Amino acid sequence: QVQLVESGGGLVQPGESLRLSCAASGIIFSTYTMGWYRQAPGKQRELVAIISKGYSTNYADSVKGRFTISGDNAKNTVYLQMNSLKPEDTAVYYCNAKRGVPPEHWGQGTQVTVSS
């Protein structure tokens, strides 16, 4: 069974940092395109960052320069380092895994709240 488990969310003040983790089981993450998405109340789910082949990365313009996606092959885990957090980063963050054939896999999400 494929399972993606996110962790690391929490409540922080603007300007602070968090690191999210996505632990994958049932797949070798480096053979998938792994992504972090987020969804705020009343808004559509949006792509935050993607890592392919374990090293090739892309970012949404809203987080470029502040967030970094990376992976640890030995731990089969993908990370999202989030620096200089803003209130508009508040959302549930989801881990995603996909490849050339179905299915697409999602974690349950972890809440990130940025507030004074």
Secondary structure, DSSP 8 states (H G I E B T S, - for coil): --EEEEE--EEE-TT--EEEEEEEESS-GGGSEEEEEEE-TTS--EEEEEEETTTEEEE-TTTTTTEEEEEETTTTEEEEEE-S--GGG-EEEEEEEE-SSS--EE---EEEEE--
